[in-house]
Amino acid sequence: MLRAGIQLTDDLSQHLLVLGSEDRLTLLTTIDRGKQRLTSLASIIHASNQECSRHLSRLVESGLIKRDSAGFYETTPLGRGVLGLLPSLRFLVKHRNYLQSHDLSPLPRPFTERIGELIEGRLVGHFNIVLEQIKKTIAEAREHLWLIADQPIIPTTSVGVGFPSRKLPVRLIIQPGYDLKAFSEAKLALPNRFEIGLVQEVKVAMAINEKSAGVCFPGLDGKIDFGIGFTGSDSEFRTWSSDLFEHYWKSSEPVKF
């Protein structure tokens, strides 16, 4: 068992070494977009054919790409699998300073593995900016509005006023301790479209509509940090956020008030 473990570590380190080259990463991602010949690949990384060929040989030996009988290089299923993991690694590296003081581990594991879907999001670093982004998400919602937080950071009396339509479906996820009477105005504004789900512990804050989403993660003290967060409007960012909300919503207890 020990020898097998050592072999696995050696295999991983060798593949990481292959991927630890900007030129080889560029070649791999370029080839994944479509079959390429040596000469065109060499021009992309501004290298001689001989130097590019050495890089390609390393990628072939690692099983990430293959060369067909016509001389074209293409990615293998292994190569495509590895490329699918890179966005999450890029996200972690890009936001390494933020992640020194914020904890993603409370998230369900599938969502930490998909964290790269937030790569196009923007990091905003002030409580007032985060608050304004949440208010904007509420005001611009037309098809749906989903909110989750461990505390009412927006005064509940202003939430209902911010709804653009009495027909807007709104879902709110909270944890025990909320004063449900505080949501009476929101309930009056949306008499049949305002739903609340209760979960025992909330470890992420999100505001989501059909066009954009924002998310705040907990600090090292376990409390959600509303002083800094991510916002995004691309489809992957919104899908990740919506899927996480749905995960919590399905496990929440409906609240009647």
C-alpha positions in Angstrom: 0.0 0.0 0.0 2.8 2.4 0.8 4.5 1.7 -2.5 1.3 2.3 -4.3 0.8 5.6 -2.5 4.3 6.7 -3.4 3.7 5.8 -7.0 0.5 7.8 -7.1 2.3 10.9 -5.6 5.1 10.6 -8.1 2.6 10.4 -11.0 0.8 13.4 -9.8 4.0 15.4 -9.3 5.1 14.5 -12.8 1.9 15.7 -14.4 1.9 18.9 -12.3 5.5 19.5 -13.6 4.2 19.1 -17.2 1.4 21.6 -16.5 3.8 24.0 -14.7 4.8 25.6 -18.0 3.0 28.6 -19.4 3.9 27.5 -22.9 2.6 23.9 -22.4 -0.6 25.2 -20.8 -1.1 27.5 -23.8 -0.5 24.6 -26.2 -2.9 22.4 -24.3 -5.8 24.9 -24.2 -5.2 25.9 -27.9 -5.2 22.3 -29.1 -8.4 21.7 -27.1 -10.2 24.4 -29.2 -9.4 22.4 -32.4 -6.8 20.2 -34.0 -3.5 22.0 -34.7 -0.2 21.3 -36.6 3.3 21.8 -35.1 4.0 24.9 -37.2 0.9 26.8 -36.2 1.4 25.9 -32.5 5.0 27.1 -32.6 3.9 30.5 -33.9 1.3 30.8 -31.1 3.9 30.4 -28.4 6.6 32.3 -30.4 9.0 29.3 -30.4 11.0 27.4 -32.9 9.5 24.2 -34.3 12.2 22.3 -32.4 11.4 23.9 -29.1 7.6 23.6 -29.6 8.1 19.9 -30.5 9.8 19.3 -27.2 6.8 20.8 -25.3 4.4 18.7 -27.4 6.3 15.5 -26.7 6.0 16.2 -22.9 2.2 16.6 -23.3 2.0 13.4 -25.4 4.0 11.4 -22.9 1.7 12.6 -20.1 -1.3 11.4 -22.1 -2.8 14.9 -22.3 -2.7 15.1 -26.1 -2.1 12.8 -29.1 -0.9 13.1 -32.7 -2.9 11.6 -35.5 -1.7 10.1 -38.7 -2.1 13.4 -40.6 0.2 15.2 -38.1 -2.5 17.1 -36.2 -2.5 17.3 -32.4 -5.7 16.9 -30.4 -6.6 16.6 -26.7 -7.3 13.2 -25.2 -10.2 12.5 -22.7 -7.5 12.9 -20.0 -6.5 16.2 -21.3 -10.0 17.5 -21.5 -10.6 16.3 -17.9 -7.6 18.1 -16.7 -8.6 21.3 -18.5 -12.0 21.1 -16.8 -10.3 21.3 -13.4 -8.0 24.3 -14.3 -10.6 27.1 -13.9 -11.0 26.2 -10.2 -7.3 26.2 -9.7 -7.0 29.6 -11.5 -9.8 31.0 -9.2 -7.9 29.9 -6.1 -4.6 31.3 -7.3 -6.2 34.5 -8.6 -7.8 35.2 -5.2 -5.1 33.7 -3.0 -5.0 36.8 -0.8 -8.7 36.8 -0.2 -8.6 33.1 0.6 -6.0 33.6 3.3 -8.8 35.1 5.4 -11.9 33.5 4.0 -13.1 29.9 4.2 -14.8 28.0 1.4 -14.8 24.7 3.3 -18.4 25.1 4.7 -19.7 24.9 1.1 -21.0 21.5 -0.1 -18.0 19.8 -1.8 -19.4 19.7 -5.3 -19.6 23.5 -5.2 -16.0 24.0 -4.0 -15.0 21.7 -6.9 -16.9 24.0 -9.2 -15.6 27.2 -7.7 -13.9 28.0 -11.0 -17.3 29.0 -12.4 -16.9 32.2 -10.5 -13.6 33.1 -12.3 -15.2 35.9 -14.4 -16.7 37.5 -11.3 -15.5 40.8 -9.8 -14.3 41.1 -6.2 -15.8 44.1 -4.5 -14.1 45.2 -1.3 -16.3 47.5 0.8 -19.4 47.0 2.9 -21.3 49.9 1.2 -20.5 48.6 -2.3 -21.6 45.1 -1.3 -24.8 46.6 0.2 -25.5 48.7 -3.0 -25.0 45.6 -5.1 -27.6 43.7 -3.1 -30.0 46.6 -3.4 -29.3 46.7 -7.2 -30.0 43.0 -7.6 -33.4 43.5 -5.8 -34.3 46.5 -7.9 -33.4 45.0 -11.2 -35.1 41.6 -10.7 -37.9 40.9 -13.2 -38.2 37.2 -13.4 -37.2 36.0 -9.9 -35.2 37.1 -6.8 -33.4 34.7 -4.5 -31.8 35.8 -1.2 -29.9 33.9 1.4 -28.1 35.3 4.5 -27.4 34.7 8.2 -28.7 38.1 9.1 -30.9 40.8 7.6 -28.2 43.2 6.3 -30.8 45.2 4.4 -33.5 46.7 6.6 -36.5 44.5 6.1 -38.9 47.4 5.9 -37.1 48.6 2.7 -37.0 45.2 1.0 -40.7 45.1 0.1 -40.5 48.7 -1.2 -37.6 47.7 -3.5 -39.6 45.0 -5.3 -40.2 46.2 -8.9 -43.4 44.2 -9.3 -46.1 42.6 -7.1 -45.9 39.5 -9.3 -42.1 38.9 -8.7 -41.4 35.5 -7.2 -39.1 36.0 -4.2 -37.4 33.3 -2.1 -35.6 34.0 1.0 -33.4 31.5 3.0 -32.8 32.4 6.7 -31.6 30.6 9.8 -33.3 30.5 13.2 -33.3 33.8 15.1 -35.0 36.1 12.5 -38.0 38.1 13.6 -40.5 37.0 11.0 -42.8 40.0 11.8 -40.1 42.1 10.2 -41.1 40.6 6.8 -44.7 41.7 7.0 -44.2 44.6 4.6 -42.5 42.3 2.1 -45.4 39.8 2.4 -47.9 42.6 1.8 -46.0 43.7 -1.3 -46.0 40.1 -2.6 -49.0 38.5 -1.1 -48.6 35.2 -3.0 -45.1 35.2 -4.3 -42.9 35.6 -1.2 -41.6 32.4 0.3 -39.2 31.8 3.2 -37.1 28.7 3.8 -35.4 27.9 7.1 -32.1 26.1 7.4 -30.3 25.5 10.7 -27.1 27.3 9.7 -26.3 29.7 6.9 -22.7 29.8 5.8 -23.0 31.9 2.6 -24.8 35.1 1.6 -26.2 35.5 -1.9 -28.5 37.8 -3.9 -29.6 36.4 -7.3 -31.8 37.5 -10.1 -32.1 36.4 -13.7 -29.2 38.6 -14.9 -26.7 38.8 -12.0 -25.6 37.4 -8.7 -23.5 38.3 -5.7 -22.0 36.1 -3.1 -20.2 36.6 0.2 -18.2 33.9 2.0 -17.4 33.5 5.7 -14.2 34.7 7.3 -12.0 32.6 9.5 -14.3 33.3 12.4 -17.1 31.5 10.7 -19.2 34.6 10.2 -20.2 35.8 6.7 -18.0 38.8 5.7 -20.3 41.4 4.1 -17.4 43.7 3.7 -16.1 42.0 0.6 -17.7 39.7 -1.9 -18.0 38.6 -5.5 -20.4 39.7 -8.2 -20.9 38.5 -11.7 -23.4 38.5 -14.6 -21.9 35.8 -16.9 -23.9 32.5 -17.2 -21.4 30.3 -15.3 -21.4 32.7 -12.3 -25.2 32.8 -12.2 -25.5 29.1 -12.7 -23.1 28.3 -9.8 -25.0 30.7 -7.5 -28.4 29.5 -8.6 -27.5 25.8 -8.1 -26.1 26.5 -4.7 -29.3 28.3 -3.7 -31.4 25.5 -5.0 -29.3 23.0 -2.9 -30.1 24.9 0.3 -33.7 25.6 -0.8 -34.5 21.9 -1.3 -33.3 21.1 2.2 -35.0 24.1 3.9 -38.1 24.0 6.0 -41.0 26.2 4.6 -41.9 29.0 7.0 -45.5 30.1 7.4 -46.1 33.6 8.7 
